[in-house]
Amino acid sequence: MFEKELEVYKKIKADYLAQSPQGGFVVIKGEEVLGIWQSRLDALKAGIDKYGDVPFLVKNINESDIVVNFSRNLIFA
């Protein structure tokens, strides 16, 4: 799962780090990059607003390629 999204991330990672060295969280669904947010919560909310209750990738933009977690089925009160 998320193979396509991770490939997109690998392609954009260097450019995004150059533009924003402090990093952030990118939202990717398929080959579409929704954008970058400074908080994971804001990125998750934006992804849910755009895509609904379907899997999408929220990835911390940093030098490490370690995947920390994937989340879905979140409820925001």
HULINSUL-V795548 format. One record per run of one state. SS is the DSSP state (~ for helix, > for strand, _ for the rest). FROM is the first residue (numbers start at 1). TO is the last residue. If there is no record, write none. Layout:
SS,FROM,TO ; SS,FROM,TO
//
This chain:
_,1,2 ; ~,3,19 ; _,20,23 ; >,24,29 ; _,30,31 ; >,32,37 ; _,38,39 ; ~,40,51 ; _,52,56 ; >,57,61 ; _,62,77
//
